[in-house]
Amino acid sequence: MAIAHRGMPSFWEFCARYCAERFGDDWYLSPEQSLWLQGERTVVPDQVVVNSPKGTNNEIDLLFGTSLYDLKVAEMPAPANLMMRDGLRLFSPPASLVEVGETFFARNPVESQVVLASLPDASDLLRLLLDGGNSTKAGYLAGAYRRMGRRRTG
């Protein structure tokens, strides 16, 4: 269960500092966590998943029933697919939308709509979908746009 917490900025500041100290520049938050933050989710999660080639698949228990899990990944994503926000390394909004599973949209409709609506146009999203041969993902993203009432993408 995620909890609302007044210390949210300090929680994320801690995460950013901890990850920078431990992993240098070789880390990023999961695509789900990236979308939650970009969608202005206002709760501290039960678990933050940090992806890093330097990860050890280790869970660290934190205060208030939260934890940080460092997931070992083979390599970092392309720099164009990452962004910095308040010291946190996040997937860019288009890359996040392409990387998350279809169930994310059903379970997080508000955050999904906030991020989709924030895109000035769909060109970066389309580029990632076409480059990766992601026709299934293109279908559910088109469905998400339809549910928002956006028939045109740019």
Disulfide bonds with the S-S distance in Angstrom:
none
